[in-house]
Amino acid sequence: MNKWSRKLHSRISLPIYFSLAVFFIFLITVSITGTLFFIAHFFGLINNEIGQDGVYLPIVLLISCAIIGTTISAMTSRKMVKTIRTFIEGTARLAKGDFSIRLELEGPPEFKVLSENFNKMAEELGGIEILRKDFINNFSHEFKTPIVSIKGFAEVLKHDDLSKEERDEYLDIVIEESARLASLASNVLVLSKIEAQNILTDKDRFNIGEQLRQCVLLLAAKIDKKQLSLDVHVQDREISGNKELLNQVWLNLLDNAIKFTPEGGSIQIQMKKKEDRLAILIQDSGPGIGPDALPRIFDKFYQQDASHSTAGNGLGLSIAHQIVELHGGTITCDSSLNQGTTFTVTLPLSM
């Protein structure tokens, strides 16, 4: 029997133990009462008989106490058994997938604790189920859309009456959707690999300031295309970690900042040392994130744009979150509508 089974067993067995305790308490009370009556009778403190039948008063009282004790114990046990049945019915509904079930058990404080724990468990399971459904729906949409687009334009390309410009345009769309599908498959594999890791491997000491500058150079073409102003304040600092994984974090965050910043906007990259930790801030002047969307931005496949018209598949931030946590760090987002967005990644300087 494992730890959780023993806890559950102790919770369920409590009413039975309580009922038995009540029953034995009354039996002990009856025994003590009877003993006192016999002592009183022995010293002649009470009458020997009742009426003409020779029935001893102590025996009458002893039988009365036994009946009362047994009755009260039975009533208590019945109430406890009813509570257990309520709990069993609740767990049965939960096992069938009804995560809306909530319990309000009455009785000892332990029952109230059991109710609270049960309700928390049901709430957590309900949240996981919602995430699972969202994951399936979003993955289906992200996977199906490029396939349908590729199929449709491939059929159009079979027509001989297309001009060269039209044919090139449709081919570009097919190539773009194919790249999107390949990116989705690649990101899913990366995320699955990272989630399966419990221990960070392939750690090296490297200059994180230099790494950030290299990431900016890789995305320089996108920055120039949108005529964005870039303000970079990073220093040369060495940290220990997986260089390849952290490189993906900076590319994801910078690519998001470029994508959501309007033309002529600005992006800032800062580095701050806080005791034994290093904070990297990436700030943009984009439209910001609404308060409803902000708590979910690190969820798999989540996109603030419900129409999914924005480029991307909603996995970049989830991957970044997993990588940062694997390094023993944190990633947070501070954003308001029309006020821009700031992502803050905090990493330990030594691991």
DAHUMO-V953527 format. One record per residue. N is the residue number from 1. PSI is psi as a letter, one per 40 degrees, with the letter a starting at -180 (NA if undefined). D_LAST is the distance of its C-alpha to the last C-alpha in Angstrom with 2 decimals. Layout:
# DAHUMO-V953527
[[N,PSI,D_LAST] [N,PSI,D_LAST]]
This chain:
# DAHUMO-V953527
[[1,h,37.42] [2,a,33.79] [3,d,32.31] [4,d,33.33] [5,d,36.77] [6,d,37.41] [7,d,36.54] [8,d,38.84] [9,d,41.51] [10,d,41.45] [11,d,41.79] [12,d,44.72] [13,e,46.43] [14,d,46.47] [15,d,49.71] [16,d,51.45] [17,d,50.49] [18,d,51.58] [19,d,54.92] [20,d,55.58] [21,d,54.79] [22,d,57.28] [23,d,59.86] [24,d,59.64] [25,d,59.77] [26,d,63.03] [27,d,64.38] [28,d,63.65] [29,d,65.31] [30,d,68.29] [31,d,68.56] [32,d,68.45] [33,d,70.98] [34,d,73.26] [35,d,73.08] [36,d,74.03] [37,d,76.94] [38,d,78.22] [39,d,78.06] [40,d,79.92] [41,d,82.42] [42,d,82.90] [43,e,83.81] [44,f,86.01] [45,e,83.97] [46,i,84.30] [47,i,87.13] [48,d,87.36] [49,i,88.44] [50,h,88.36] [51,a,91.62] [52,e,93.75] [53,e,91.25] [54,f,89.74] [55,h,86.19] [56,h,84.05] [57,d,82.17] [58,d,78.98] [59,d,78.80] [60,d,79.21] [61,d,76.43] [62,d,74.19] [63,d,74.68] [64,d,74.11] [65,d,70.81] [66,d,69.69] [67,d,70.57] [68,d,68.85] [69,d,65.70] [70,d,65.56] [71,d,66.19] [72,d,63.43] [73,d,61.00] [74,d,61.92] [75,d,61.47] [76,d,58.04] [77,d,57.01] [78,d,58.31] [79,d,56.19] [80,d,53.09] [81,d,53.86] [82,d,54.32] [83,d,50.85] [84,d,49.41] [85,d,51.30] [86,d,49.90] [87,d,46.36] [88,d,47.18] [89,d,48.73] [90,d,45.65] [91,d,43.30] [92,d,45.80] [93,d,45.76] [94,d,41.97] [95,d,41.93] [96,e,44.36] [97,e,42.06] [98,g,43.59] [99,e,40.51] [100,e,42.81] [101,h,44.04] [102,i,43.50] [103,i,44.77] [104,g,46.37] [105,h,47.19] [106,i,49.46] [107,a,49.88] [108,i,47.65] [109,d,44.35] [110,d,42.54] [111,d,44.21] [112,d,42.98] [113,d,39.38] [114,d,39.98] [115,d,41.37] [116,d,38.42] [117,d,35.89] [118,d,38.11] [119,d,38.44] [120,d,34.68] [121,d,34.24] [122,d,37.08] [123,d,35.64] [124,d,32.18] [125,d,33.95] [126,d,36.16] [127,d,33.26] [128,d,31.71] [129,d,35.17] [130,d,35.51] [131,d,32.21] [132,d,33.41] [133,d,36.73] [134,d,35.23] [135,d,32.98] [136,d,36.07] [137,d,38.28] [138,d,35.94] [139,d,35.04] [140,d,38.77] [141,d,39.62] [142,d,37.02] [143,d,37.98] [144,d,41.71] [145,d,42.28] [146,d,41.54] [147,d,43.41] [148,d,46.45] [149,d,46.32] [150,d,46.17] [151,d,49.01] [152,d,51.15] [153,d,50.93] [154,d,51.37] [155,d,54.63] [156,d,55.74] [157,e,55.10] [158,e,57.70] [159,h,60.43] [160,e,62.40] [161,e,63.51] [162,i,60.16] [163,i,60.06] [164,d,57.58] [165,d,55.76] [166,d,55.48] [167,d,54.36] [168,d,51.63] [169,d,50.47] [170,d,50.29] [171,d,48.51] [172,d,45.87] [173,d,45.35] [174,d,45.07] [175,d,42.51] [176,d,40.51] [177,d,40.62] [178,d,39.69] [179,d,36.60] [180,d,35.77] [181,d,36.21] [182,d,34.08] [183,d,31.29] [184,d,31.58] [185,d,31.44] [186,d,28.45] [187,d,26.50] [188,d,27.49] [189,d,26.27] [190,d,22.89] [191,d,22.54] [192,d,23.71] [193,d,21.26] [194,d,18.23] [195,d,19.70] [196,e,20.13] [197,h,16.47] [198,d,14.65] [199,h,11.75] [200,h,10.06] [201,i,11.76] [202,f,12.55] [203,i,9.26] [204,i,10.27] [205,h,10.03] [206,i,12.67] [207,h,14.69] [208,d,14.37] [209,d,17.68] [210,d,19.48] [211,d,18.30] [212,d,19.77] [213,d,22.94] [214,d,23.36] [215,d,23.21] [216,d,25.89] [217,d,28.00] [218,d,27.87] [219,e,29.29] [220,d,31.66] [221,d,34.70] [222,d,34.15] [223,d,33.64] [224,d,36.83] [225,d,38.77] [226,e,38.36] [227,f,38.78] [228,i,35.70] [229,h,34.70] [230,h,31.07] [231,h,29.43] [232,h,26.06] [233,g,24.29] [234,i,20.93] [235,i,19.64] [236,h,17.95] [237,i,14.27] [238,h,11.55] [239,i,8.20] [240,h,6.12] [241,a,7.65] [242,h,11.10] [243,d,13.52] [244,d,16.50] [245,d,15.40] [246,d,14.29] [247,d,17.57] [248,d,19.39] [249,d,18.11] [250,d,19.54] [251,d,22.66] [252,d,23.33] [253,d,23.07] [254,d,25.09] [255,d,27.62] [256,d,28.18] [257,d,28.71] [258,d,31.22] [259,d,32.93] [260,e,33.62] [261,h,34.45] [262,i,38.22] [263,h,39.77] [264,e,39.67] [265,a,36.74] [266,i,33.62] [267,h,29.85] [268,h,27.39] [269,h,23.78] [270,i,22.05] [271,h,18.75] [272,h,18.10] [273,h,15.66] [274,g,15.46] [275,b,14.22] [276,f,10.41] [277,i,10.47] [278,h,12.27] [279,h,15.22] [280,h,17.19] [281,h,20.73] [282,h,23.18] [283,h,26.66] [284,i,29.96] [285,f,33.58] [286,a,34.39] [287,e,36.39] [288,i,33.55] [289,h,32.85] [290,i,35.20] [291,d,34.29] [292,d,35.16] [293,d,32.91] [294,d,29.85] [295,e,28.56] [296,e,28.86] [297,d,27.42] [298,e,24.35] [299,i,26.75] [300,h,27.57] [301,e,30.58] [302,h,31.19] [303,h,33.03] [304,d,34.63] [305,h,37.60] [306,d,39.31] [307,e,41.60] [308,f,38.72] [309,e,40.52] [310,i,37.42] [311,i,35.74] [312,i,32.64] [313,e,31.96] [314,f,29.68] [315,e,26.65] [316,d,24.63] [317,d,23.18] [318,d,22.60] [319,d,20.61] [320,d,18.56] [321,d,17.97] [322,d,16.84] [323,d,14.41] [324,d,12.81] [325,d,12.67] [326,d,11.18] [327,e,8.11] [328,f,8.18] [329,a,10.39] [330,i,14.15] [331,h,17.15] [332,i,20.49] [333,h,23.93] [334,h,26.58] [335,i,29.97] [336,i,33.70] [337,h,36.68] [338,e,37.91] [339,e,35.18] [340,i,32.52] [341,i,28.99] [342,h,25.61] [343,h,22.31] [344,h,19.27] [345,h,15.76] [346,h,13.04] [347,i,9.40] [348,i,6.58] [349,d,6.86] [350,h,3.81] [351,NA,0.00]]
